[in-house]
Amino acid sequence: MHRYLIVLMLLLIAGPAQGLPSCPEVFSLAYDECEGSYQYDNGDRYHGEWKKGKKHGFGTYVWTNGHRYKGQWTAGKKSGTGQYTWSNGDKYVGEFHEGDYHGEGTLTYISGKTVTGEWRKGIPWNATSYSTSGKAAYAYTDGNALCLTQ
């Protein structure tokens, strides 16, 4: 598990392996097989790879509330490996599918508490929650939490 997270972090730091051409200056469906930036009407920003006018490949999306996602996209949705960071510093690093935490990953709260293991559609599925001291606090089996401390 630790080797997997180290490899994931290296991929996130490295960014995309290929150099795509720059996207046209004016956003359109012409944003195809290119790299570029776009600021949405609500102030959200995306910089990264595009395909057929959608976020696709590696990119970073920053919401106006300070949340940030850096990682892989498929057809406009978070999909593959990535890191989602909330404005308060909480962070999820792992796999995504169709925009949800889905697969192996770790959610780390700013307090130091963590939830690590398998996620399904944003829910810890077969995972363990650890306290700030590193003791296992909850075990999740098929999405159901069992308290391990009394």
N, CA, C and O atoms as a GROMACS GRO file, in nm:
protein
  600
    1MET      N    1   0.083  -0.119   0.000
    1MET     CA    2   0.000   0.000   0.000
    1MET      C    3   0.087   0.125   0.000
    1MET      O    4   0.059   0.220  -0.074
    2HIS      N    5   0.193   0.126   0.083
    2HIS     CA    6   0.278   0.245   0.092
    2HIS      C    7   0.351   0.269  -0.040
    2HIS      O    8   0.368   0.383  -0.082
    3ARG      N    9   0.396   0.160  -0.106
    3ARG     CA   10   0.462   0.176  -0.236
    3ARG      C   11   0.367   0.236  -0.337
    3ARG      O   12   0.406   0.321  -0.418
    4TYR      N   13   0.240   0.193  -0.332
    4TYR     CA   14   0.139   0.246  -0.424
    4TYR      C   15   0.124   0.396  -0.406
    4TYR      O   16   0.119   0.470  -0.504
    5LEU      N   17   0.116   0.442  -0.280
    5LEU     CA   18   0.098   0.585  -0.254
    5LEU      C   19   0.220   0.665  -0.293
    5LEU      O   20   0.207   0.778  -0.340
    6ILE      N   21   0.340   0.609  -0.276
    6ILE     CA   22   0.461   0.679  -0.318
    6ILE      C   23   0.462   0.697  -0.469
    6ILE      O   24   0.492   0.806  -0.518
    7VAL      N   25   0.430   0.591  -0.543
    7VAL     CA   26   0.424   0.600  -0.689
    7VAL      C   27   0.319   0.702  -0.731
    7VAL      O   28   0.342   0.781  -0.822
    8LEU      N   29   0.203   0.701  -0.665
    8LEU     CA   30   0.096   0.796  -0.697
    8LEU      C   31   0.144   0.939  -0.677
    8LEU      O   32   0.121   1.024  -0.763
    9MET      N   33   0.210   0.966  -0.565
    9MET     CA   34   0.259   1.101  -0.538
    9MET      C   35   0.361   1.144  -0.643
    9MET      O   36   0.360   1.260  -0.686
   10LEU      N   37   0.450   1.054  -0.685
   10LEU     CA   38   0.548   1.088  -0.788
   10LEU      C   39   0.479   1.122  -0.919
   10LEU      O   40   0.521   1.215  -0.988
   11LEU      N   41   0.375   1.048  -0.954
   11LEU     CA   42   0.301   1.078  -1.076
   11LEU      C   43   0.233   1.214  -1.067
   11LEU      O   44   0.231   1.289  -1.165
   12LEU      N   45   0.177   1.247  -0.951
   12LEU     CA   46   0.110   1.376  -0.935
   12LEU      C   47   0.208   1.491  -0.944
   12LEU      O   48   0.176   1.596  -1.001
   13ILE      N   49   0.326   1.474  -0.888
   13ILE     CA   50   0.426   1.581  -0.892
   13ILE      C   51   0.479   1.598  -1.033
   13ILE      O   52   0.503   1.710  -1.078
   14ALA      N   53   0.498   1.487  -1.103
   14ALA     CA   54   0.557   1.492  -1.237
   14ALA      C   55   0.463   1.553  -1.339
   14ALA      O   56   0.508   1.618  -1.433
   15GLY      N   57   0.333   1.534  -1.323
   15GLY     CA   58   0.237   1.588  -1.420
   15GLY      C   59   0.234   1.502  -1.545
   15GLY      O   60   0.278   1.387  -1.543
   16PRO      N   61   0.182   1.556  -1.654
   16PRO     CA   62   0.165   1.478  -1.775
   16PRO      C   63   0.299   1.442  -1.838
   16PRO      O   64   0.394   1.521  -1.834
   17ALA      N   65   0.306   1.323  -1.896
   17ALA     CA   66   0.430   1.276  -1.957
   17ALA      C   67   0.446   1.328  -2.099
   17ALA      O   68   0.559   1.339  -2.148
   18GLN      N   69   0.338   1.359  -2.165
   18GLN     CA   70   0.346   1.401  -2.304
   18GLN      C   71   0.326   1.551  -2.314
   18GLN      O   72   0.262   1.613  -2.229
   19GLY      N   73   0.380   1.609  -2.421
   19GLY     CA   74   0.362   1.751  -2.443
   19GLY      C   75   0.261   1.773  -2.554
   19GLY      O   76   0.294   1.756  -2.672
   20LEU      N   77   0.140   1.811  -2.519
   20LEU     CA   78   0.038   1.838  -2.618
   20LEU      C   79   0.053   1.980  -2.670
   20LEU      O   80   0.110   2.065  -2.602
   21PRO      N   81   0.003   2.007  -2.790
   21PRO     CA   82   0.007   2.146  -2.839
   21PRO      C   83  -0.085   2.234  -2.755
   21PRO      O   84  -0.176   2.185  -2.689
   22SER      N   85  -0.060   2.363  -2.758
   22SER     CA   86  -0.145   2.458  -2.685
   22SER      C   87  -0.282   2.465  -2.749
   22SER      O   88  -0.296   2.454  -2.871
   23CYS      N   89  -0.384   2.484  -2.666
   23CYS     CA   90  -0.520   2.501  -2.715
   23CYS      C   91  -0.535   2.639  -2.778
   23CYS      O   92  -0.456   2.729  -2.749
   24PRO      N   93  -0.636   2.657  -2.865
   24PRO     CA   94  -0.662   2.790  -2.920
   24PRO      C   95  -0.692   2.890  -2.808
   24PRO      O   96  -0.728   2.850  -2.698
   25GLU      N   97  -0.676   3.019  -2.836
   25GLU     CA   98  -0.697   3.120  -2.732
   25GLU      C   99  -0.843   3.133  -2.691
   25GLU      O  100  -0.871   3.169  -2.577
   26VAL      N  101  -0.936   3.104  -2.781
   26VAL     CA  102  -1.078   3.114  -2.750
   26VAL      C  103  -1.132   2.973  -2.727
   26VAL      O  104  -1.116   2.885  -2.812
   27PHE      N  105  -1.196   2.951  -2.610
   27PHE     CA  106  -1.248   2.819  -2.576
   27PHE      C  107  -1.359   2.778  -2.671
   27PHE      O  108  -1.447   2.858  -2.705
   28SER      N  109  -1.354   2.653  -2.714
   28SER     CA  110  -1.459   2.596  -2.799
   28SER      C  111  -1.437   2.445  -2.802
   28SER      O  112  -1.349   2.393  -2.734
   29LEU      N  113  -1.518   2.378  -2.880
   29LEU     CA  114  -1.496   2.234  -2.897
   29LEU      C  115  -1.364   2.208  -2.968
   29LEU      O  116  -1.319   2.093  -2.977
   30ALA      N  117  -1.302   2.315  -3.018
   30ALA     CA  118  -1.170   2.302  -3.080
   30ALA      C  119  -1.064   2.268  -2.975
   30ALA      O  120  -0.951   2.236  -3.010
   31TYR      N  121  -1.101   2.276  -2.846
   31TYR     CA  122  -1.010   2.231  -2.740
   31TYR      C  123  -1.007   2.078  -2.749
   31TYR      O  124  -1.074   2.009  -2.673
   32ASP      N  125  -0.929   2.028  -2.843
   32ASP     CA  126  -0.923   1.884  -2.867
   32ASP      C  127  -0.778   1.842  -2.881
   32ASP      O  128  -0.704   1.893  -2.964
   33GLU      N  129  -0.739   1.747  -2.796
   33GLU     CA  130  -0.601   1.697  -2.797
   33GLU      C  131  -0.503   1.813  -2.782
   33GLU      O  132  -0.409   1.827  -2.860
   34CYS      N  133  -0.528   1.896  -2.679
   34CYS     CA  134  -0.442   2.011  -2.654
   34CYS      C  135  -0.433   2.038  -2.505
   34CYS      O  136  -0.506   1.979  -2.425
   35GLU      N  137  -0.342   2.128  -2.468
   35GLU     CA  138  -0.327   2.169  -2.329
   35GLU      C  139  -0.355   2.318  -2.320
   35GLU      O  140  -0.303   2.398  -2.399
   36GLY      N  141  -0.438   2.355  -2.222
   36GLY     CA  142  -0.472   2.496  -2.208
   36GLY      C  143  -0.546   2.525  -2.080
   36GLY      O  144  -0.570   2.436  -1.998
   37SER      N  145  -0.581   2.652  -2.063
   37SER     CA  146  -0.648   2.698  -1.942
   37SER      C  147  -0.783   2.757  -1.977
   37SER      O  148  -0.805   2.808  -2.086
   38TYR      N  149  -0.874   2.748  -1.879
   38TYR     CA  150  -1.006   2.809  -1.897
   38TYR      C  151  -1.056   2.855  -1.761
   38TYR      O  152  -1.045   2.783  -1.662
   39GLN      N  153  -1.112   2.977  -1.758
   39GLN     CA  154  -1.176   3.027  -1.636
   39GLN      C  155  -1.326   3.031  -1.662
   39GLN      O  156  -1.372   3.094  -1.757
   40TYR      N  157  -1.401   2.962  -1.577
   40TYR     CA  158  -1.546   2.952  -1.591
   40TYR      C  159  -1.612   3.081  -1.540
   40TYR      O  160  -1.550   3.159  -1.468
   41ASP      N  161  -1.737   3.102  -1.580
   41ASP     CA  162  -1.811   3.222  -1.541
   41ASP      C  163  -1.819   3.239  -1.389
   41ASP      O  164  -1.823   3.352  -1.340
   42ASN      N  165  -1.822   3.128  -1.315
   42ASN     CA  166  -1.832   3.136  -1.168
   42ASN      C  167  -1.697   3.161  -1.101
   42ASN      O  168  -1.690   3.171  -0.978
   43GLY      N  169  -1.590   3.170  -1.179
   43GLY     CA  170  -1.457   3.196  -1.125
   43GLY      C  171  -1.369   3.073  -1.110
   43GLY      O  172  -1.249   3.086  -1.089
   44ASP      N  173  -1.426   2.952  -1.120
   44ASP     CA  174  -1.346   2.830  -1.115
   44ASP      C  175  -1.247   2.831  -1.232
   44ASP      O  176  -1.274   2.890  -1.336
   45ARG      N  177  -1.132   2.766  -1.212
   45ARG     CA  178  -1.029   2.762  -1.316
   45ARG      C  179  -0.980   2.619  -1.338
   45ARG      O  180  -0.972   2.539  -1.245
   46TYR      N  181  -0.948   2.590  -1.464
   46TYR     CA  182  -0.888   2.460  -1.498
   46TYR      C  183  -0.769   2.485  -1.590
   46TYR      O  184  -0.776   2.566  -1.682
   47HIS      N  185  -0.661   2.414  -1.563
   47HIS     CA  186  -0.547   2.412  -1.655
   47HIS      C  187  -0.505   2.267  -1.673
   47HIS      O  188  -0.481   2.195  -1.576
   48GLY      N  189  -0.497   2.226  -1.798
   48GLY     CA  190  -0.454   2.089  -1.824
   48GLY      C  191  -0.489   2.045  -1.964
   48GLY      O  192  -0.499   2.126  -2.056
   49GLU      N  193  -0.507   1.917  -1.978
   49GLU     CA  194  -0.531   1.856  -2.108
   49GLU      C  195  -0.681   1.851  -2.138
   49GLU      O  196  -0.764   1.836  -2.049
   50TRP      N  197  -0.712   1.864  -2.267
   50TRP     CA  198  -0.851   1.867  -2.314
   50TRP      C  199  -0.868   1.767  -2.429
   50TRP      O  200  -0.774   1.738  -2.502
   51LYS      N  201  -0.990   1.716  -2.442
   51LYS     CA  202  -1.026   1.632  -2.556
   51LYS      C  203  -1.173   1.657  -2.587
   51LYS      O  204  -1.259   1.641  -2.500
   52LYS      N  205  -1.202   1.695  -2.708
   52LYS     CA  206  -1.339   1.723  -2.754
   52LYS      C  207  -1.412   1.820  -2.661
   52LYS      O  208  -1.529   1.800  -2.629
   53GLY      N  209  -1.341   1.925  -2.618
   53GLY     CA  210  -1.401   2.029  -2.536
   53GLY      C  211  -1.421   1.992  -2.390
   53GLY      O  212  -1.485   2.067  -2.317
   54LYS      N  213  -1.367   1.878  -2.346
   54LYS     CA  214  -1.382   1.835  -2.206
   54LYS      C  215  -1.246   1.812  -2.143
   54LYS      O  216  -1.148   1.781  -2.212
   55LYS      N  217  -1.240   1.828  -2.011
   55LYS     CA  218  -1.118   1.798  -1.938
   55LYS      C  219  -1.088   1.649  -1.957
   55LYS      O  220  -1.173   1.564  -1.930
   56HIS      N  221  -0.967   1.620  -2.004
   56HIS     CA  222  -0.934   1.481  -2.035
   56HIS      C  223  -0.782   1.466  -2.035
   56HIS      O  224  -0.712   1.532  -2.111
   57GLY      N  225  -0.732   1.378  -1.950
   57GLY     CA  226  -0.588   1.364  -1.933
   57GLY      C  227  -0.550   1.417  -1.797
   57GLY      O  228  -0.623   1.396  -1.700
   58PHE      N  229  -0.438   1.485  -1.787
   58PHE     CA  230  -0.391   1.538  -1.659
   58PHE      C  231  -0.424   1.686  -1.650
   58PHE      O  232  -0.404   1.761  -1.746
   59GLY      N  233  -0.474   1.729  -1.533
   59GLY     CA  234  -0.502   1.871  -1.516
   59GLY      C  235  -0.532   1.907  -1.373
   59GLY      O  236  -0.547   1.821  -1.286
   60THR      N  237  -0.541   2.038  -1.349
   60THR     CA  238  -0.569   2.092  -1.217
   60THR      C  239  -0.692   2.182  -1.225
   60THR      O  240  -0.699   2.272  -1.308
   61TYR      N  241  -0.788   2.157  -1.138
   61TYR     CA  242  -0.910   2.237  -1.130
   61TYR      C  243  -0.912   2.304  -0.993
   61TYR      O  244  -0.894   2.237  -0.891
   62VAL      N  245  -0.934   2.436  -0.991
   62VAL     CA  246  -0.939   2.511  -0.866
   62VAL      C  247  -1.075   2.579  -0.857
   62VAL      O  248  -1.112   2.657  -0.944
   63TRP      N  249  -1.149   2.548  -0.751
   63TRP     CA  250  -1.280   2.608  -0.727
   63TRP      C  251  -1.262   2.742  -0.658
   63TRP      O  252  -1.160   2.766  -0.593
   64THR      N  253  -1.359   2.831  -0.672
   64THR     CA  254  -1.351   2.963  -0.609
   64THR      C  255  -1.350   2.952  -0.456
   64THR      O  256  -1.302   3.044  -0.389
   65ASN      N  257  -1.402   2.843  -0.400
   65ASN     CA  258  -1.403   2.827  -0.254
   65ASN      C  259  -1.268   2.777  -0.200
   65ASN      O  260  -1.253   2.757  -0.080
   66GLY      N  261  -1.171   2.757  -0.289
   66GLY     CA  262  -1.038   2.714  -0.247
   66GLY      C  263  -1.011   2.566  -0.260
   66GLY      O  264  -0.896   2.524  -0.243
   67HIS      N  265  -1.112   2.484  -0.289
   67HIS     CA  266  -1.089   2.341  -0.311
   67HIS      C  267  -1.007   2.326  -0.439
   67HIS      O  268  -1.012   2.410  -0.529
   68ARG      N  269  -0.931   2.215  -0.446
   68ARG     CA  270  -0.844   2.194  -0.562
   68ARG      C  271  -0.835   2.045  -0.592
   68ARG      O  272  -0.826   1.962  -0.501
   69TYR      N  273  -0.838   2.010  -0.721
   69TYR     CA  274  -0.813   1.873  -0.765
   69TYR      C  275  -0.700   1.875  -0.866
   69TYR      O  276  -0.702   1.953  -0.962
   70LYS      N  277  -0.602   1.789  -0.844
   70LYS     CA  278  -0.490   1.775  -0.937
   70LYS      C  279  -0.477   1.628  -0.969
   70LYS      O  280  -0.450   1.546  -0.881
   71GLY      N  281  -0.497   1.593  -1.096
   71GLY     CA  282  -0.488   1.453  -1.132
   71GLY      C  283  -0.545   1.424  -1.269
   71GLY      O  284  -0.547   1.511  -1.356
   72GLN      N  285  -0.592   1.303  -1.286
   72GLN     CA  286  -0.640   1.256  -1.415
   72GLN      C  287  -0.789   1.282  -1.432
   72GLN      O  288  -0.867   1.279  -1.337
   73TRP      N  289  -0.825   1.307  -1.558
   73TRP     CA  290  -0.964   1.333  -1.597
   73TRP      C  291  -1.000   1.243  -1.715
   73TRP      O  292  -0.915   1.210  -1.797
   74THR      N  293  -1.127   1.203  -1.722
   74THR     CA  294  -1.179   1.130  -1.837
   74THR      C  295  -1.314   1.190  -1.873
   74THR      O  296  -1.406   1.190  -1.791
   75ALA      N  297  -1.325   1.242  -1.994
   75ALA     CA  298  -1.451   1.298  -2.044
   75ALA      C  299  -1.514   1.398  -1.946
   75ALA      O  300  -1.635   1.396  -1.925
   76GLY      N  301  -1.431   1.484  -1.887
   76GLY     CA  302  -1.481   1.591  -1.800
   76GLY      C  303  -1.499   1.554  -1.654
   76GLY      O  304  -1.541   1.639  -1.575
   77LYS      N  305  -1.468   1.430  -1.616
   77LYS     CA  306  -1.486   1.387  -1.476
   77LYS      C  307  -1.354   1.340  -1.417
   77LYS      O  308  -1.268   1.287  -1.487
   78LYS      N  309  -1.339   1.361  -1.284
   78LYS     CA  310  -1.221   1.310  -1.215
   78LYS      C  311  -1.222   1.158  -1.229
   78LYS      O  312  -1.318   1.092  -1.188
   79SER      N  313  -1.116   1.103  -1.286
   79SER     CA  314  -1.111   0.960  -1.310
   79SER      C  315  -0.966   0.916  -1.325
   79SER      O  316  -0.892   0.976  -1.402
   80GLY      N  317  -0.926   0.814  -1.251
   80GLY     CA  318  -0.786   0.773  -1.248
   80GLY      C  319  -0.728   0.811  -1.113
   80GLY      O  320  -0.798   0.804  -1.012
   81THR      N  321  -0.602   0.849  -1.109
   81THR     CA  322  -0.540   0.887  -0.983
   81THR      C  323  -0.536   1.039  -0.969
   81THR      O  324  -0.522   1.112  -1.068
   82GLY      N  325  -0.548   1.084  -0.845
   82GLY     CA  326  -0.544   1.228  -0.822
   82GLY      C  327  -0.542   1.263  -0.675
   82GLY      O  328  -0.542   1.177  -0.587
   83GLN      N  329  -0.540   1.394  -0.653
   83GLN     CA  330  -0.540   1.448  -0.516
   83GLN      C  331  -0.643   1.559  -0.509
   83GLN      O  332  -0.637   1.656  -0.585
   84TYR      N  333  -0.738   1.544  -0.416
   84TYR     CA  334  -0.839   1.647  -0.392
   84TYR      C  335  -0.807   1.711  -0.257
   84TYR      O  336  -0.797   1.641  -0.156
   85THR      N  337  -0.790   1.842  -0.256
   85THR     CA  338  -0.758   1.914  -0.133
   85THR      C  339  -0.867   2.016  -0.105
   85THR      O  340  -0.899   2.099  -0.191
   86TRP      N  341  -0.924   2.011   0.016
   86TRP     CA  342  -1.024   2.108   0.057
   86TRP      C  343  -0.954   2.235   0.102
   86TRP      O  344  -0.835   2.233   0.134
   87SER      N  345  -1.025   2.345   0.105
   87SER     CA  346  -0.967   2.474   0.143
   87SER      C  347  -0.917   2.473   0.288
   87SER      O  348  -0.830   2.554   0.322
   88ASN      N  349  -0.970   2.384   0.372
   88ASN     CA  350  -0.925   2.379   0.512
   88ASN      C  351  -0.800   2.292   0.531
   88ASN      O  352  -0.747   2.284   0.642
   89GLY      N  353  -0.753   2.228   0.424
   89GLY     CA  354  -0.633   2.146   0.431
   89GLY      C  355  -0.657   1.997   0.432
   89GLY      O  356  -0.562   1.920   0.414
   90ASP      N  357  -0.781   1.950   0.453
   90ASP     CA  358  -0.811   1.807   0.442
   90ASP      C  359  -0.775   1.763   0.300
   90ASP      O  360  -0.784   1.842   0.206
   91LYS      N  361  -0.735   1.636   0.286
   91LYS     CA  362  -0.685   1.592   0.156
   91LYS      C  363  -0.716   1.445   0.131
   91LYS      O  364  -0.701   1.361   0.221
   92TYR      N  365  -0.761   1.412   0.009
   92TYR     CA  366  -0.777   1.274  -0.035
   92TYR      C  367  -0.677   1.250  -0.148
   92TYR      O  368  -0.670   1.328  -0.243
   93VAL      N  369  -0.600   1.142  -0.136
   93VAL     CA  370  -0.505   1.102  -0.240
   93VAL      C  371  -0.537   0.959  -0.277
   93VAL      O  372  -0.536   0.870  -0.192
   94GLY      N  373  -0.565   0.936  -0.405
   94GLY     CA  374  -0.595   0.800  -0.447
   94GLY      C  375  -0.665   0.795  -0.580
   94GLY      O  376  -0.645   0.879  -0.667
   95GLU      N  377  -0.750   0.694  -0.593
   95GLU     CA  378  -0.818   0.668  -0.719
   95GLU      C  379  -0.957   0.731  -0.720
   95GLU      O  380  -1.025   0.741  -0.618
   96PHE      N  381  -0.997   0.774  -0.841
   96PHE     CA  382  -1.128   0.833  -0.866
   96PHE      C  383  -1.193   0.759  -0.982
   96PHE      O  384  -1.125   0.704  -1.068
   97HIS      N  385  -1.326   0.759  -0.984
   97HIS     CA  386  -1.401   0.705  -1.098
   97HIS      C  387  -1.531   0.784  -1.109
   97HIS      O  388  -1.606   0.796  -1.012
   98GLU      N  389  -1.556   0.836  -1.228
   98GLU     CA  390  -1.679   0.912  -1.252
   98GLU      C  391  -1.697   1.026  -1.151
   98GLU      O  392  -1.810   1.059  -1.114
   99GLY      N  393  -1.586   1.085  -1.106
   99GLY     CA  394  -1.591   1.198  -1.015
   99GLY      C  395  -1.589   1.164  -0.867
   99GLY      O  396  -1.574   1.254  -0.784
  100ASP      N  397  -1.604   1.037  -0.831
  100ASP     CA  398  -1.607   0.995  -0.690
  100ASP      C  399  -1.474   0.933  -0.649
  100ASP      O  400  -1.397   0.886  -0.732
  101TYR      N  401  -1.448   0.934  -0.515
  101TYR     CA  402  -1.338   0.854  -0.462
  101TYR      C  403  -1.380   0.710  -0.486
  101TYR      O  404  -1.485   0.667  -0.439
  102HIS      N  405  -1.299   0.636  -0.557
  102HIS     CA  406  -1.338   0.500  -0.593
  102HIS      C  407  -1.211   0.420  -0.623
  102HIS      O  408  -1.142   0.447  -0.721
  103GLY      N  409  -1.181   0.323  -0.538
  103GLY     CA  410  -1.058   0.246  -0.549
  103GLY      C  411  -0.975   0.269  -0.424
  103GLY      O  412  -1.030   0.304  -0.320
  104GLU      N  413  -0.846   0.249  -0.434
  104GLU     CA  414  -0.757   0.266  -0.318
  104GLU      C  415  -0.728   0.414  -0.296
  104GLU      O  416  -0.704   0.489  -0.390
  105GLY      N  417  -0.732   0.454  -0.169
  105GLY     CA  418  -0.701   0.593  -0.139
  105GLY      C  419  -0.694   0.621   0.009
  105GLY      O  420  -0.733   0.538   0.092
  106THR      N  421  -0.644   0.740   0.041
  106THR     CA  422  -0.631   0.784   0.180
  106THR      C  423  -0.686   0.924   0.194
  106THR      O  424  -0.647   1.015   0.121
  107LEU      N  425  -0.776   0.941   0.290
  107LEU     CA  426  -0.828   1.072   0.327
  107LEU      C  427  -0.756   1.112   0.455
  107LEU      O  428  -0.761   1.041   0.555
  108THR      N  429  -0.688   1.227   0.450
  108THR     CA  430  -0.615   1.277   0.567
  108THR      C  431  -0.676   1.409   0.610
  108THR      O  432  -0.679   1.506   0.534
  109TYR      N  433  -0.724   1.412   0.733
  109TYR     CA  434  -0.781   1.535   0.788
  109TYR      C  435  -0.669   1.623   0.841
  109TYR      O  436  -0.563   1.573   0.879
  110ILE      N  437  -0.692   1.753   0.844
  110ILE     CA  438  -0.594   1.848   0.894
  110ILE      C  439  -0.555   1.815   1.039
  110ILE      O  440  -0.445   1.848   1.083
  111SER      N  441  -0.646   1.751   1.112
  111SER     CA  442  -0.619   1.711   1.252
  111SER      C  443  -0.517   1.598   1.262
  111SER      O  444  -0.459   1.575   1.368
  112GLY      N  445  -0.494   1.527   1.150
  112GLY     CA  446  -0.404   1.413   1.150
  112GLY      C  447  -0.475   1.280   1.143
  112GLY      O  448  -0.411   1.177   1.120
  113LYS      N  449  -0.606   1.278   1.162
  113LYS     CA  450  -0.682   1.154   1.147
  113LYS      C  451  -0.680   1.113   1.000
  113LYS      O  452  -0.677   1.198   0.911
  114THR      N  453  -0.683   0.981   0.975
  114THR     CA  454  -0.683   0.931   0.838
  114THR      C  455  -0.785   0.820   0.820
  114THR      O  456  -0.823   0.752   0.916
  115VAL      N  457  -0.829   0.802   0.697
  115VAL     CA  458  -0.909   0.688   0.656
  115VAL      C  459  -0.840   0.634   0.531
  115VAL      O  460  -0.828   0.705   0.431
  116THR      N  461  -0.796   0.509   0.537
  116THR     CA  462  -0.720   0.454   0.425
  116THR      C  463  -0.772   0.316   0.388
  116THR      O  464  -0.810   0.237   0.474
  117GLY      N  465  -0.773   0.289   0.258
  117GLY     CA  466  -0.820   0.160   0.209
  117GLY      C  467  -0.901   0.176   0.082
  117GLY      O  468  -0.875   0.266   0.002
  118GLU      N  469  -0.999   0.088   0.065
  118GLU     CA  470  -1.083   0.088  -0.055
  118GLU      C  471  -1.204   0.179  -0.036
  118GLU      O  472  -1.269   0.178   0.068
  119TRP      N  473  -1.233   0.257  -0.141
  119TRP     CA  474  -1.349   0.346  -0.144
  119TRP      C  475  -1.439   0.305  -0.259
  119TRP      O  476  -1.392   0.259  -0.363
  120ARG      N  477  -1.571   0.323  -0.240
  120ARG     CA  478  -1.668   0.300  -0.348
  120ARG      C  479  -1.766   0.415  -0.351
  120ARG      O  480  -1.835   0.443  -0.253
  121LYS      N  481  -1.771   0.482  -0.464
  121LYS     CA  482  -1.863   0.594  -0.485
  121LYS      C  483  -1.858   0.694  -0.370
  121LYS      O  484  -1.961   0.742  -0.323
  122GLY      N  485  -1.736   0.725  -0.324
  122GLY     CA  486  -1.717   0.826  -0.221
  122GLY      C  487  -1.731   0.777  -0.078
  122GLY      O  488  -1.720   0.857   0.015
  123ILE      N  489  -1.755   0.648  -0.058
  123ILE     CA  490  -1.777   0.592   0.076
  123ILE      C  491  -1.661   0.498   0.110
  123ILE      O  492  -1.622   0.415   0.028
  124PRO      N  493  -1.603   0.511   0.233
  124PRO     CA  494  -1.502   0.412   0.272
  124PRO      C  495  -1.566   0.274   0.276
  124PRO      O  496  -1.661   0.252   0.351
  125TRP      N  497  -1.514   0.181   0.196
  125TRP     CA  498  -1.580   0.052   0.178
  125TRP      C  499  -1.511  -0.057   0.260
  125TRP      O  500  -1.570  -0.116   0.350
  126ASN      N  501  -1.388  -0.082   0.228
  126ASN     CA  502  -1.305  -0.175   0.306
  126ASN      C  503  -1.183  -0.094   0.346
  126ASN      O  504  -1.080  -0.097   0.277
  127ALA      N  505  -1.195  -0.024   0.456
  127ALA     CA  506  -1.094   0.074   0.495
  127ALA      C  507  -1.081   0.078   0.647
  127ALA      O  508  -1.161   0.019   0.719
  128THR      N  509  -0.979   0.148   0.692
  128THR     CA  510  -0.957   0.166   0.835
  128THR      C  511  -0.936   0.314   0.863
  128THR      O  512  -0.865   0.383   0.790
  129SER      N  513  -0.998   0.360   0.971
  129SER     CA  514  -0.980   0.498   1.017
  129SER      C  515  -0.883   0.497   1.134
  129SER      O  516  -0.895   0.416   1.226
  130TYR      N  517  -0.785   0.587   1.129
  130TYR     CA  518  -0.683   0.594   1.233
  130TYR      C  519  -0.693   0.728   1.306
  130TYR      O  520  -0.718   0.831   1.245
  131SER      N  521  -0.673   0.724   1.438
  131SER     CA  522  -0.672   0.846   1.519
  131SER      C  523  -0.541   0.921   1.496
  131SER      O  524  -0.452   0.871   1.426
  132THR      N  525  -0.529   1.038   1.555
  132THR     CA  526  -0.406   1.117   1.540
  132THR      C  527  -0.286   1.047   1.602
  132THR      O  528  -0.172   1.075   1.565
  133SER      N  529  -0.309   0.957   1.697
  133SER     CA  530  -0.199   0.882   1.758
  133SER      C  531  -0.159   0.761   1.675
  133SER      O  532  -0.062   0.692   1.708
  134GLY      N  533  -0.234   0.733   1.567
  134GLY     CA  534  -0.203   0.621   1.480
  134GLY      C  535  -0.275   0.493   1.515
  134GLY      O  536  -0.255   0.390   1.449
  135LYS      N  537  -0.361   0.496   1.618
  135LYS     CA  538  -0.438   0.377   1.655
  135LYS      C  539  -0.559   0.363   1.564
  135LYS      O  540  -0.623   0.462   1.527
  136ALA      N  541  -0.590   0.238   1.528
  136ALA     CA  542  -0.709   0.212   1.447
  136ALA      C  543  -0.832   0.247   1.529
  136ALA      O  544  -0.849   0.198   1.641
  137ALA      N  545  -0.920   0.332   1.474
  137ALA     CA  546  -1.039   0.376   1.546
  137ALA      C  547  -1.166   0.312   1.491
  137ALA      O  548  -1.255   0.276   1.567
  138TYR      N  549  -1.174   0.299   1.358
  138TYR     CA  550  -1.291   0.238   1.294
  138TYR      C  551  -1.243   0.146   1.183
  138TYR      O  552  -1.141   0.172   1.119
  139ALA      N  553  -1.319   0.039   1.162
  139ALA     CA  554  -1.297  -0.048   1.047
  139ALA      C  555  -1.423  -0.042   0.962
  139ALA      O  556  -1.534  -0.054   1.014
  140TYR      N  557  -1.405  -0.022   0.833
  140TYR     CA  558  -1.518  -0.018   0.740
  140TYR      C  559  -1.517  -0.148   0.660
  140TYR      O  560  -1.418  -0.181   0.596
  141THR      N  561  -1.629  -0.219   0.664
  141THR     CA  562  -1.646  -0.341   0.586
  141THR      C  563  -1.774  -0.326   0.506
  141THR      O  564  -1.882  -0.308   0.562
  142ASP      N  565  -1.761  -0.333   0.375
  142ASP     CA  566  -1.874  -0.315   0.284
  142ASP      C  567  -1.950  -0.185   0.315
  142ASP      O  568  -2.072  -0.180   0.306
  143GLY      N  569  -1.875  -0.080   0.351
  143GLY     CA  570  -1.934   0.050   0.377
  143GLY      C  571  -1.988   0.072   0.516
  143GLY      O  572  -2.029   0.183   0.550
  144ASN      N  573  -1.989  -0.032   0.599
  144ASN     CA  574  -2.039  -0.020   0.737
  144ASN      C  575  -1.924   0.001   0.834
  144ASN      O  576  -1.823  -0.071   0.828
  145ALA      N  577  -1.938   0.100   0.923
  145ALA     CA  578  -1.832   0.132   1.019
  145ALA      C  579  -1.850   0.054   1.148
  145ALA      O  580  -1.961   0.039   1.199
  146LEU      N  581  -1.739   0.004   1.200
  146LEU     CA  582  -1.736  -0.065   1.328
  146LEU      C  583  -1.634   0.006   1.416
  146LEU      O  584  -1.517   0.016   1.379
  147CYS      N  585  -1.678   0.056   1.532
  147CYS     CA  586  -1.589   0.125   1.624
  147CYS      C  587  -1.492   0.024   1.686
  147CYS      O  588  -1.534  -0.079   1.737
  148LEU      N  589  -1.362   0.056   1.682
  148LEU     CA  590  -1.261  -0.033   1.737
  148LEU      C  591  -1.211   0.012   1.873
  148LEU      O  592  -1.135  -0.059   1.938
  149THR      N  593  -1.253   0.130   1.916
  149THR     CA  594  -1.210   0.183   2.047
  149THR      C  595  -1.332   0.201   2.135
  149THR      O  596  -1.442   0.227   2.086
  150GLN      N  597  -1.313   0.189   2.262
  150GLN     CA  598  -1.425   0.207   2.356
  150GLN      C  599  -1.396   0.321   2.448
  150GLN      O  600  -1.477   0.353   2.535
   0.00000   0.00000   0.00000
